[in-house]
């Protein structure tokens, strides 16, 4: 995979991906904004490295010239995805990232025609956000093609990286989101709960603006979509606080303070913690027309390990020319069973 460039390679998830790529015998190019960090990692892994920020399109195009595929691991993707996608289309470079941010998916989808014309693939969300849930959504749609409603719920154990934490903090004031009659609709954060049987027990889950509110619709065309997560009490309280404190939480000085705290206190899960973590994803498709319902469960290892495996598998297929051009979702490009190729992932129908 000499023609793969990993941007944000020195972040927690980017470094996991870079190291695994080397272990598999690949030689990606490492890139990012911090020259010291990216070149140190490049020297350690004996890989080529490039340092550039995203403030100038000419610079981005220069560094993408001759690159087949870019895998963007630098969040928050609200800031990094748009300039890289623009440059990728102009340089005929395939674009992948590991975002879970709904606005990023929606803006990327609007680049479909431009990407098709350029002959490139634009596929955000090639990590845990949203590969497992997207594949489960596609599987449920295959089981019940007449489905008009899709609900997903996620129960996970394990830690969280600094980048993911910062993205979550930036979204505290944004509230929630659902898909209703084919349209995105903003709702108050944590506005609804339900009880879900995950196969090993039941949990109360809270509505959460997971990326599938966008991507599952593009994959399945099911017009009504809700996503829930099993959240600890502090997280539920924070979501509800965001409904009233949104402007304060979104203010630049407050965000800077919160991010500084994250830098000092969050390091990401260790390898041992990741090995002990597990995820169960519950899915329900319902047809209003026939009153039929289909349920399935998907079990996965730690989300970061899934992200590494999924991102590298999709990058390899994209470099090999196996990904369709234009805007794509993981299951839309590779099918509902793609996630089952990842070690430790299993699925069962209820």
Buried (B, 14 or more C-beta within 10 A) or exposed (E): BEBBBBBBBBBBBBBBBBBBBBEEEBBBBBBBBBEEBBBBBBEEBEBEBBBBEBEEEEBBBBBBEEBBBBBBBBBBBBEBBBBBBBBBBBBBBBBBBBBBBBBBBBBBBEBBEBBBEBEBBBBBBBBBBBBBBBBBBBBBBBBBEEBBBBBBBBBBEBBBBBBBBBBBBBBBBBBBBBBBEEEBEEBBBBBEEBEBEBBEEEBEBBBBBBBBBBBBBBBBEBBBBBBBBBBEEEBBEBBBBBBEBBEEBBEEEBBEEBBEEBEEEBEBBEEEBBEEBBBBBBBBBBBEEEEEBBBBBBBBBBBBBBBBBBBBBBBBBBBEEEBEBBBBBBBBBBBBEBBBEBEEBEBEEE
